[in-house]
Amino acid sequence: MDRLLTTSELFREKFREPEWLSRFRRRSLDLFATLPVEVSQLYVRHHEAPQLDGESILKMLRLEDGREVPQRFKPLQESENEPVVIHVGSHPAHLHLPKKLERQGVKMISIPEAITRYPELLEQLFSNKLASSENDKYAALNNGLFSSGVFINIPENAEIDEAFRLVWTLDKPEEAVFSQVIVRAEPSSRASIIEESYGPLNDGGRAILSVVTELYLGEGAQVKYASMQNLGEDVVHLANRVVSTGKDSSLTWVGALIGGSSSRVKIDSRLDGDGSRVNDLEIVFGGDSQAFDLTSNLIHTGIGTQGRVLAKGVVKDAARSIFKGIIGIESKAKNTSAYLAEHAMVLSSEARAYAIPGLEISSNEVKATHSASVAQIGEEQVYYLTARGIPESEARKMIAMSFFEPVVSEIDVSEVRWGIRYLLEKKWLPREEAESLTPEQLVELYVEPEEAGKPIEDIFGRHYKYR
């Protein structure tokens, strides 16, 4: 661990980083060495977060440049109209911002370049980090070791129709990748961002991917941020996603956790601006011996804010999942509306799932709702479908996929919606069948709500209320 603490000098030499950033890195790594895996007293006995050894991380830390974009991402690399960043390992191998967006004042540059070009702004952001090293062990690790990432700034009143595509792909085993994403959406702006993680490691070597994402929403800004994780079976996945909302702004988080050996994701939605709104939709599908630890917190500090979280998970084989989250309403946050729901479906006797929502309310004149459930597939549902000629295996798949579909249908970015369906379908199938599945084959399996002539159901129900 002592050697890990000295890596700040390595970054300073390679990237010519300012002294304030070296101090920030050293402080973060010191906190990583001392903080427990779970800082919340509510969850000290409930976590699936991986134990990471400092010496092993140091051996896996590579700062190599010049890697080629893998063949499967060449069409995305050749796209002229999409804003795209493709990270290969620890290096952004391709970054493209269309001229049209440049003329609108949009900025999209690497984090190291942003630190050089906007030193005062970046020092201010790092001095008041949303993903604080003091509050989370794995955020501290990333803050100490990040070497790549992207800075996006959406100017005031800009409405961006093209979705920003941020891709991470791991092409080598025994590598640890630490990246950061910082997005500033200025007042009355609108944008959609899709984050994708891939990394099929066929030779069995372990890898680590850690991404810290921070969103700053100005007054009236509207942002949709989707994250799809389909990493290889030997990859440890760590993610921290944090937002600070401005007055009357809105954010929709969408997360899909499919791959990796162990995933630990923490989401903090800070509703600071009066009248701001956050919707968070999360999906987990685990198989084999995968482990997922997902926390989604709503922290209400502004007046008249609305926060809603829905997490749904399916675990089979010997997979494990834990859903956690707190609705926190501070004393000044009057007229708050909050909803937190965590539901899991267990498909085998060896699989395990836990759902642990909580409330911390310091104000009156609020509405807070939470619910949780862990259940198996109902045999009467299976019987109903098999009695109509559907094979039992297909019946169980239909029930599991329909468990996810109310969440997937809420996603109004078509590309994300169909991408998640494709990953879920592949995860269900045996490996040899999954390899031959194409996205086009799904078109006949799903009917969109608008095609059926039905409005999308409001999946944020009303169960327990605190008034």
C-alpha positions in Angstrom: 0.0 0.0 0.0 2.9 2.4 0.7 4.0 2.1 -2.9 0.5 2.9 -4.1 0.5 6.1 -2.1 3.5 7.3 -4.1 1.9 7.0 -7.5 0.9 10.6 -7.5 4.5 11.4 -8.6 4.1 9.1 -11.5 1.1 10.9 -12.7 2.7 14.3 -12.2 5.7 13.3 -14.3 3.7 11.7 -17.1 0.9 14.3 -17.4 2.8 17.3 -16.0 0.0 17.8 -13.4 -0.2 20.8 -11.2 0.7 20.5 -7.5 -2.9 20.9 -6.3 -3.8 17.7 -8.2 -0.9 15.8 -6.8 -2.0 16.8 -3.3 -5.5 15.7 -4.2 -4.3 12.3 -5.4 -2.2 11.7 -2.3 -5.0 12.6 0.1 -7.4 10.3 -1.8 -5.0 7.3 -1.8 -4.5 7.8 1.9 -8.2 7.7 2.5 -8.5 4.6 0.3 -6.0 2.9 2.6 -8.0 3.8 5.8 -11.6 3.8 4.9 -13.8 0.7 5.4 -15.5 -1.0 2.5 -18.8 0.3 3.7 -19.0 3.6 5.6 -22.7 3.6 6.3 -23.6 1.9 9.6 -26.8 0.7 8.0 -25.0 -1.5 5.6 -21.8 -2.7 7.3 -23.0 -6.2 7.2 -24.6 -6.0 3.8 -22.1 -5.5 1.0 -20.6 -7.4 -2.0 -17.9 -4.9 -2.7 -14.6 -6.4 -3.7 -11.5 -6.3 -1.5 -8.7 -4.8 -3.5 -5.0 -5.1 -2.6 -2.8 -2.0 -3.2 0.1 -4.0 -4.5 -2.1 -5.9 -7.0 -3.6 -2.7 -8.3 -0.2 -1.2 -8.8 0.9 -4.2 -10.9 -2.2 -3.8 -13.0 -1.9 0.0 -13.5 -0.8 0.7 -17.0 -0.6 4.1 -18.7 0.0 3.1 -22.2 -0.9 5.3 -25.2 -1.5 4.5 -28.9 -3.8 1.5 -28.8 -5.9 0.8 -31.8 -9.7 0.9 -31.6 -11.0 -2.8 -31.8 -12.6 -3.8 -35.0 -16.1 -4.1 -33.5 -16.1 -0.4 -32.8 -14.7 0.8 -36.2 -18.2 1.8 -37.5 -18.6 4.0 -34.4 -15.2 5.4 -35.0 -16.0 6.3 -38.6 -19.3 8.0 -37.7 -19.1 11.7 -38.5 -22.4 12.9 -36.9 -22.1 11.4 -33.5 -20.1 12.8 -30.5 -18.0 9.8 -29.5 -15.2 8.9 -27.1 -13.8 5.4 -27.3 -11.4 4.4 -24.5 -9.2 1.4 -25.1 -7.7 0.4 -21.7 -6.5 3.5 -20.0 -6.2 5.6 -23.1 -8.9 7.6 -25.1 -8.1 6.1 -28.5 -10.7 8.1 -30.4 -12.5 11.3 -29.6 -14.7 13.0 -32.1 -17.0 16.1 -31.7 -19.0 17.0 -34.8 -18.3 20.5 -36.2 -22.0 21.3 -35.8 -21.8 20.9 -32.0 -18.5 22.8 -31.9 -20.2 25.8 -33.5 -22.9 25.6 -30.8 -20.2 26.0 -28.2 -20.2 22.4 -27.0 -16.9 21.2 -25.5 -15.8 17.6 -25.2 -12.2 17.0 -24.3 -10.2 14.5 -22.3 -9.8 15.1 -18.6 -6.0 15.6 -18.7 -6.6 18.2 -21.5 -9.3 19.9 -19.5 -7.0 20.2 -16.5 -4.5 22.0 -18.8 -6.9 24.2 -20.7 -9.2 25.1 -17.8 -7.0 24.9 -14.7 -9.1 27.2 -12.5 -12.4 25.5 -13.3 -11.0 22.0 -12.8 -9.3 23.0 -9.5 -12.6 24.3 -8.3 -14.4 21.2 -9.3 -11.9 18.9 -7.7 -11.8 21.0 -4.5 -15.5 20.5 -4.1 -15.7 16.9 -5.5 -19.2 15.5 -5.7 -17.8 12.0 -5.5 -15.9 12.8 -2.4 -12.9 10.7 -1.3 -13.9 11.2 2.3 -17.2 9.4 1.9 -16.4 6.4 -0.2 -13.4 4.0 -0.4 -13.8 3.3 -4.1 -14.3 6.9 -5.1 -11.1 7.7 -3.2 -9.3 5.0 -5.1 -10.5 6.4 -8.4 -9.7 10.0 -7.4 -6.2 8.9 -6.6 -5.5 6.9 -9.7 -7.6 8.2 -12.6 -5.6 8.7 -15.8 -8.4 9.2 -18.4 -11.9 10.3 -18.9 -13.9 13.0 -20.6 -15.1 16.6 -19.8 -18.3 17.7 -21.4 -19.7 21.2 -21.3 -23.2 21.9 -22.7 -23.6 25.7 -23.2 -26.6 27.6 -22.1 -29.8 27.1 -24.1 -28.2 24.5 -26.3 -30.4 21.5 -27.2 -28.4 18.6 -28.4 -30.3 16.0 -30.3 -27.3 13.7 -30.9 -26.5 11.4 -28.0 -23.0 11.5 -26.6 -21.4 8.0 -26.8 -18.8 7.2 -24.2 -17.3 3.7 -24.7 -14.8 1.8 -22.5 -13.4 -1.4 -23.8 -10.8 -3.5 -22.0 -8.6 -5.4 -24.5 -5.9 -6.8 -22.1 -6.0 -8.9 -19.0 -4.3 -7.9 -15.7 -5.1 -4.2 -16.3 -6.7 -1.6 -14.0 -8.4 1.3 -15.7 -9.6 4.4 -13.7 -11.6 7.1 -15.6 -13.7 10.1 -14.7 -16.6 11.8 -16.5 -17.5 15.4 -15.7 -20.5 16.9 -17.3 -21.6 20.5 -16.9 -25.1 21.3 -18.4 -25.5 25.0 -18.3 -29.0 26.7 -17.7 -31.8 25.6 -20.1 -29.6 23.1 -21.9 -30.6 19.6 -23.0 -28.5 16.5 -23.7 -28.4 12.7 -23.7 -25.3 10.7 -22.8 -24.8 6.9 -23.2 -22.0 5.2 -21.3 -21.0 1.7 -22.5 -18.5 -0.7 -21.0 -17.2 -3.9 -22.7 -14.3 -6.2 -22.1 -14.4 -9.9 -23.0 -11.2 -11.3 -21.6 -10.9 -14.8 -23.0 -7.6 -15.8 -21.4 -8.9 -15.6 -17.8 -6.9 -12.7 -16.6 -8.5 -10.3 -14.1 -9.1 -6.7 -14.8 -10.6 -3.6 -13.1 -12.7 -0.9 -14.6 -13.6 2.1 -12.3 -15.6 5.1 -13.6 -16.5 8.1 -11.5 -19.3 10.2 -13.1 -20.2 13.7 -11.9 -23.1 15.8 -13.4 -23.6 19.5 -12.6 -27.1 20.7 -13.8 -27.8 24.4 -14.2 -31.2 26.0 -13.8 -33.7 24.3 -16.1 -31.2 21.9 -17.6 -32.4 18.5 -18.8 -30.0 15.5 -19.0 -30.5 11.8 -19.6 -27.6 9.6 -18.7 -27.6 5.9 -19.5 -25.0 3.4 -18.4 -24.8 -0.1 -19.9 -22.2 -2.5 -18.4 -21.4 -5.7 -20.3 -17.9 -6.5 -19.1 -16.1 -9.8 -19.3 -16.5 -12.5 -16.7 -13.2 -11.7 -14.9 -13.6 -8.0 -14.6 -14.2 -6.1 -11.3 -16.5 -3.1 -12.0 -16.6 0.0 -9.8 -18.8 3.0 -10.4 -19.7 6.2 -8.6 -22.4 8.4 -10.2 -23.3 11.7 -8.5 -25.4 14.6 -9.6 -26.1 18.1 -8.2 -29.3 19.6 -9.6 -30.0 23.2 -10.2 -33.3 24.9 -9.9 -36.1 23.3 -12.0 -33.6 21.0 -13.7 -34.2 17.3 -14.4 -32.1 14.1 -14.7 -33.0 10.6 -15.8 -30.4 7.9 -14.8 -30.7 4.5 -16.5 -28.3 1.7 -15.5 -28.0 -1.9 -16.7 -25.6 -4.2 -14.9 -25.1 -7.4 -16.9 -21.4 -8.5 -16.9 -18.3 -8.6 -14.7 -17.4 -10.8 -11.8 -18.2 -8.3 -9.2 -19.9 -4.9 -9.6 -20.1 -2.2 -7.0 -22.2 0.8 -8.0 -23.1 3.8 -5.8 -25.4 6.5 -7.1 -26.0 9.8 -5.1 -28.7 12.0 -6.5 -28.4 15.4 -4.8 -31.5 17.4 -5.4 -30.1 20.8 -4.4 -32.1 23.1 -6.7 -35.7 24.0 -5.8 -38.2 22.2 -8.1 -35.6 19.8 -9.5 -36.4 16.2 -10.4 -34.4 12.9 -10.7 -35.6 9.6 -12.0 -33.3 6.6 -11.5 -34.1 3.3 -13.3 -31.7 0.4 -12.6 -31.5 -3.2 -13.9 -29.4 -6.1 -12.7 -29.2 -9.5 -14.3 -26.7 -11.9 -12.6 -25.7 -15.5 -13.4 -23.0 -18.0 -12.5 -21.2 -16.6 -9.4 -21.5 -12.9 -10.2 -22.0 -10.4 -7.3 -23.7 -7.1 -7.6 -23.8 -4.3 -5.0 -26.0 -1.4 -6.0 -26.8 1.6 -3.8 -29.0 4.5 -5.0 -29.5 7.4 -2.6 -31.8 10.4 -2.9 -30.6 13.4 -1.0 -33.2 16.2 -1.0 -32.0 19.6 0.1 -34.1 21.9 -2.2 -37.8 22.9 -1.9 -40.4 21.1 -4.0 -38.0 18.5 -5.3 -39.0 15.0 -6.7 -36.8 12.0 -6.6 -37.8 8.5 -7.8 -35.7 5.3 -7.9 -36.7 1.9 -9.2 -34.2 -1.0 -9.1 -35.1 -4.5 -10.5 -32.9 -7.5 -10.5 -32.9 -11.2 -11.6 -30.3 -13.6 -10.2 -29.8 -17.2 -11.3 -27.2 -20.0 -10.7 -25.2 -18.9 -7.7 -25.3 -15.1 -8.4 -25.9 -12.6 -5.6 -27.3 -9.1 -5.6 -27.9 -6.4 -2.9 -30.0 -3.4 -3.5 -29.6 -0.5 -1.0 -30.7 3.1 -0.8 -31.7 5.9 1.4 -34.3 8.6 0.9 -32.8 11.5 2.8 -34.9 14.7 3.2 -33.3 17.6 5.0 -35.1 20.0 7.3 -35.5 22.8 4.7 -36.7 20.5 1.9 -40.4 21.2 2.2 -43.0 19.8 -0.3 -40.6 17.0 -1.3 -41.9 13.9 -3.1 -39.7 10.8 -3.0 -40.0 7.2 -4.0 -37.6 4.2 -3.7 -38.5 0.7 -4.8 -36.2 -2.3 -4.9 -37.4 -5.6 -6.3 -35.6 -8.9 -7.1 -36.5 -12.2 -8.6 -34.5 -15.4 -7.6 -34.4 -18.2 -10.2 -32.4 -20.9 -8.4 -31.9 -22.3 -4.9 -28.3 -21.1 -4.7 -28.9 -17.5 -5.9 -29.3 -14.8 -3.3 -30.9 -11.3 -3.4 -31.4 -8.7 -0.8 -33.3 -5.4 -0.9 -32.7 -2.8 1.9 -34.4 0.6 1.4 -34.4 3.2 4.2 -35.7 6.6 5.2 -34.0 9.6 6.9 -36.5 12.4 7.1 -35.9 15.7 9.0 -38.8 17.7 7.6 -42.6 17.7 7.6 -44.8 18.5 4.6 -43.2 15.8 2.5 -44.3 12.5 0.8 -41.9 9.6 1.0 -42.7 6.1 -0.4 -40.5 3.0 -0.3 -41.0 -0.7 -1.1 -38.9 -3.9 -1.4 -39.5 -7.5 -2.4 -37.5 -10.6 -3.1 -39.5 -13.5 -4.7 -39.3 -16.5 -7.0 -41.1 -17.1 -10.2 -44.7 -18.1 -9.4 -45.4 -21.7 -10.4 -49.0 -20.7 -11.3 -47.6 -18.2 -13.9 -45.5 -21.0 -15.4 -48.4 -23.3 -15.4 -50.6 -20.7 -17.1 -48.1 -20.3 -20.0 -47.3 -24.0 -20.4 -51.0 -24.8 -20.5 -51.1 -22.7 -23.7 -48.4 -24.6 -25.4 -45.4 -22.6 -24.4 -42.4 -24.7 -23.4 -41.5 -24.3 -19.7 -38.0 -22.9 -20.4 -39.5 -20.3 -22.7 -42.2 -19.5 -20.2 -39.7 -18.8 -17.5 -37.7 -16.6 -19.8 -40.9 -14.7 -20.7 -41.7 -14.1 -17.0 -38.1 -12.9 -16.2 -37.9 -10.6 -19.3 -41.4 -9.2 -18.5 -40.2 -8.4 -15.0 -37.6 -6.0 -16.5 -39.8 -4.7 -19.3 -41.8 -2.0 -17.3 -38.4 -0.4 -16.5 -37.0 -0.8 -20.0 -40.2 0.7 -21.5 -39.7 3.9 -19.5 -36.5 4.6 -21.3 -37.3 7.0 -24.1 -34.0 6.7 -25.9 -34.7 4.0 -28.4 -31.0 3.0 -28.9 -30.6 2.4 -25.1 -33.9 0.6 -24.8 -33.1 -1.9 -27.5 -29.5 -2.2 -26.4 -30.5 -3.3 -22.9 -33.1 -5.8 -24.3 -30.4 -7.3 -26.4 -28.0 -7.7 -23.5 -30.7 -9.2 -21.3 -31.7 -11.7 -24.0 -28.1 -12.8 -24.6 -27.5 -13.2 -20.8 -30.4 -15.6 -20.6 -29.3 -17.9 -23.4 -26.6 -20.5 -23.2 -23.3 -19.2 -24.4 -23.3 -21.0 -27.8 -26.8 -19.7 -28.6 -26.0 -16.2 -27.3 -23.2 -15.8 -29.8 -25.6 -16.2 -32.8 -28.3 -13.8 -31.4 -28.6 -10.6 -33.5 -30.4 -7.4 -32.5 -32.7 -7.8 -35.5 -34.1 -11.0 -34.0 -35.6 -9.1 -31.1 -37.9 -6.9 -33.1 -40.6 -9.6 -33.3 -40.3 -10.4 -29.6 -41.2 -7.0 -28.1 -44.1 -4.7 -28.7 -43.5 -1.1 -27.8 -46.3 0.5 -25.6 -47.1 3.1 -28.3 -47.5 0.3 -30.9 -50.0 -1.5 -28.7 -52.0 1.7 -28.3 -51.4 1.9 -24.6 -49.7 4.7 -22.6 -46.5 3.8 -20.7 -47.6 2.7 -17.2 -46.5 4.9 -14.3 -44.2 2.4 -12.7 -43.5 4.6 -9.7 -46.3 3.3 -7.5 -47.6 4.4 -4.2 -47.1 2.0 -1.3 -45.9 3.2 2.2 -46.3 6.9 2.8 -44.6 9.2 5.3 -46.4 12.5 5.8 
